[in-house]
Amino acid sequence: MSRKPTMDGPRTTGLALDLSPGDDHYRAYVGPPRDYDLVSAMVFNLLTCIGLRQHHRVLDIGCGSLRVGRLLIPYLNQENYVGVEPNQWLVEDGIANEIGADLVKIKKPTFSFQASLAEFESPLDLDYAVAQSIFSHSGQDLVGQWLSQVSSHLKEEGALVATFLSDRQDFDGHGWIYPGCVKYRPETMADLAARSGLTFRVLDWAHPRQTWALFAKKDHDRSLIESGEITWNRFAARAMDS
Ligand SMILES: C[S@@+](CC[C@H](N)C(=O)[O-])C[C@H]1O[C@@H](n2cnc3c(N)ncnc32)[C@H](O)[C@@H]1O
């Protein structure tokens, strides 16, 4: 890791392969630095295999240092990426180290430096939302708040893909827990989803530590996640057919 003393450069640079999750570095803060590339690929590939196209609008909850945004922002059309992140320095270091200010100028992503969607008064009309490694640090109160807020900003055909740590018992604390992790029963996640008008389904999509799930609005097209594996070939066949 190296640090720049100037005000205009990133706070942190480099791959930080010797640092631990939660350390003060744009890659380490969001998870094990050795997995940074894998997590980017895992999320982008999941979204593109379940139907993401360039014209869709995507919310990245707790977008951190743009580990996912660095692939989504170039892929999506202008103004279609929304990143919400309370730690502004992570987004700034992500821009400086991973995508550059020019891409921000070209693609015009929206960033909100809060821990909620409170500043979005008009509906975001989202096709997809992503919460990668967010519910694994959230008390049930916070999971419930995020599901309710996201549900109100998703289109009726929209869906959230999110990760959680699955267990036989529920964590019973509140608020944001970091860098420690919390676990939930899938049934609890399903209950929380239902309270916000969302269906819940575990997804067969590998994650180094967590479980992927789909929280979908009622008109979401589930044809690419049901009756078989989630694969690029299934999506490609449908996209090329239409
Ligand atoms: C484990 S990191 C994951 C970052 C990103 N989703 C990724 O996969 O690269 C958790 C992120 O959530 C952000 N965060 C902190 N408080 C939050 C909250 N109340 N709600 C959502 N995200 C929060 C952290 O700053 C951090 O960037």
The ligand as an ORCA input file, in Angstrom:
! r2SCAN-3c Opt
* xyz 0 1
  C     -18.122     -5.565      2.459
  S     -18.182     -3.989      1.734
  C     -18.876     -4.386      0.149
  C     -18.705     -3.301     -0.869
  C     -19.266     -3.617     -2.253
  N     -20.660     -3.967     -2.195
  C     -18.445     -4.696     -2.902
  O     -18.916     -5.832     -2.988
  O     -17.320     -4.393     -3.297
  C     -19.533     -3.176      2.578
  C     -19.777     -1.753      2.084
  O     -20.973     -1.238      2.659
  C     -20.754      0.111      3.058
  N     -21.712      0.464      4.142
  C     -21.462      0.952      5.372
  N     -22.615      1.146      6.066
  C     -23.605      0.764      5.242
  C     -25.019      0.726      5.373
  N     -25.657      1.108      6.484
  N     -25.749      0.281      4.334
  C     -25.135     -0.128      3.197
  N     -23.795     -0.117      3.016
  C     -23.045      0.328      4.020
  C     -19.317      0.102      3.515
  O     -18.783      1.392      3.565
  C     -18.677     -0.793      2.453
  O     -18.288     -0.079      1.330
*
